[in-house]
Every structure is written in C-alpha cells, then in structure tokens.
C-alpha cells in the first residue's frame, strides 16, 4: 500500500513538474505582453474572467463522475508538449501561448469542473483563455484589411438609403462632400474580440453541443461585423450632418467611444435574449466500467521520462522559420530637402531583434526631420505601425487618421514624457510596386505573394513645424524613393 502511494505521488509530481517546465517560458512571455505598452494588451482581464468562472464552478460539489478525467488530462499534457516543441523550434511565442490553453484544459479537467453542480465546459474555458494572448493584435494584422473592406462595403450599403450624395471607393467613403475613411482602427477587431469572448463565456456556462455552440459563434461573428458597419455609418452621418447628433464632433472623445459602446451593446443584446441552448448532459451510468489504467510503477517511470522529454524540448535551439532572406538593402539618401543626413544609431533592443530575426533598419536625421527605414521579406516580424514601438519607448501615441496627398500615409501624434510632441507618418511599399499607409493591407498582399519584399518609411517631425516645410520634406522623400504613383 505504501509503495503504491509512493508511486502515485511520484507520478503526480513528475507530470506536474513537466507541465511547469513546459509552461514557464510561455507564461513569462504572456505576462510581458500584459505589461509591455507596445502590445497594448488587455489580456489580463480575460484571465480574471477565466479565474472567476473556475472559482464559481469549484465552489460547488461534484455532481457525477465520468471517470476519464485523468486520462484526458494526460493526453492534453502530451498535446501541450508537442505544441511547445513547435514553439521552441520555430521561435514563435504565440504558439507557446497556445500550449498554455491546453494546460488550462487539462487543469480544468483534473478539477472536474464539467462534472460539478455549477458545471462549466473545460474546452470553452480554455478557448476563453486564448483571449489573454495578444490575439487582437494578431487578428488586426492578419485580417484587419479584409475586415476594413467588408465594413466599408456594408456601411456604403447602409448609407445608400440615407443620401444620394454618396460615393464609395474601397475604404474611402464620401458623404455630402465629406470624406469618411474606414482605417485600420475602424476594422472592428476590438468589438469583434469582445463579442467573441462574450459568446465563449456563454458556451462555457451553458455547455451546448459543439454544433450548436459553433452556430452561435457564427451568428455572433455576423452580428459583430454588422454592428461595426452600423457604428461607421453613424459616425459618417455625424460628420456629414453634425446637427443631427446634438452638433458634436463624433470623432472626438467621449462621443466616439460612446457610439462604439452603444453599437456593441446593440450587437450583443439579441444574443443575450435569444441564447438558451440545452446543456449537453454527462450522466454516469451505474454499470460504467472503470477505464483500464497502466500499472502504477509503469506510470511512475512514464512520468519521469516525460520530465526528461520536456527538458529536451525547452533546451532545443530556436530557429525562427520566417527569418528574412538576404536581399539588396535600400539606403537612406545622403541629402534630403537641402539637409545632409546624420546617422542615428539603432537602440540595443532593435539590434538584438534584427540579429535574431533578420531584416534591415537604418535611421537618419535631416535637420529637424528624421527618417527610419525598415526593409524585410517577413513583414509579420518587422513591419508595424509606429504606435507599437513608440508606446514601448514611453510615448503617448494618438492615431490621427490617414492622408493620400503626395503618398499614402498613416498619421500619428507622439507625446514624450516631458510633454514634447512629434508628428509621425509612415508608408509601406513593396518591390512589386504596391504603396499603402496600412500595415494590415501590406501583410494581406504579402500573404498572397510571399516573394515580395517590403519597406516601411517612417518620418518624424516636430509638431510645431510649418505645414509648408513638412510638405516639402514629404515631397523630397517621395522623390528620393521613387514611389509608384498609385
């Protein structure tokens, strides 16, 4: 009896240690994404939601037993190890975060939360945990551009019934002579993530059949896209007819945010009222035969072997699969707008990143203006909007919109901790002749043609610079890099 108990303890300790080894680095990375301003992640709030659901279920007694929780948890741990292996070998942190979701699934299964009086679904609980990853940022980069196009087309359809003086050109809508741009922040990824998290919570609590749950996920997706289109249409009407909405600037806070929250609430209200699926009951049969288990001594050695395997997994060398290939590197001009260029050294963190993932970056200052050039064949790794890095450097960054004169550019205002302000603009162009102000569009084009190399040109100027001076500088940049006139 004592020997059996000792073997059980060794087995539990071994699998627990293996799980901790696998989870340590991904968990550390996940916490950093919550604390690093460059990620702008609200993932910690979703972790709180996971904890609340888990504690709610654990505070109730086990109602029945399915007798398979240990075997299921062991299989989930093996799956987590395999995913962690992929993350380690290919140096993709998000995949390591996905392995943590399997750990949540395994823990919830071991705690038998699906068999309690206040049962929740271990599967949907682990899906909710995925929202603690910087998933919104990933979705915005990968799907932001098609979501922009979809929202713009739906908004154009809605507005066509209001005014005849409407023109639609891609993501640019013109209503009563006033332009409304469906830019990347208007793609609806934030409301989409909140809507998806909402339906996942309901699925976790109600535990419907998978087909029913997926049907409601699809309904929520459609309602979220329609809700975002309704929000854009409301903003467009507020811009074209300000006297309709109390004569306020709908693009300024708090009105911009209030309109967003109201349309989000209208999106979720039908789901809250109509979602009443029957839970899939798991009833233990009195004739249930206990699942076959391996001998306790063998389980002990299996657990110790698994510990050794996890040590090997986390010790494997990391080699990013999407390191940028070597190509001809563009350079910044020696003179620009009558000013000679002065080289600006890269920051240590920038040098380290480029050494690990390839790519090429260079900075120069031309009088009161500055340029940063980034060239890569792996835009998922290297291309980003200025607010990502500037927030990480301690700046407060505001997106101001886009302009298309001279060259397509996304515009930002960056405010340093000492109060000094800068205007920042960025454009992206490929060696295939594409030019865009939208990093999501650049990535979308690259996904369809991975052979393309991309370059971002970021311009930084003092906020108080004269508009004529700024326009001359932009024109000089345009001429120096021979942007295609598209």
Order of alpha helices (4+ residues) and beta strands (2+ residues): alpha-alpha-alpha-alpha-alpha-alpha-beta-beta-beta-alpha-alpha-alpha-alpha-beta-beta-beta-alpha-beta-beta-alpha-alpha-beta-beta-beta-beta-alpha-beta-alpha
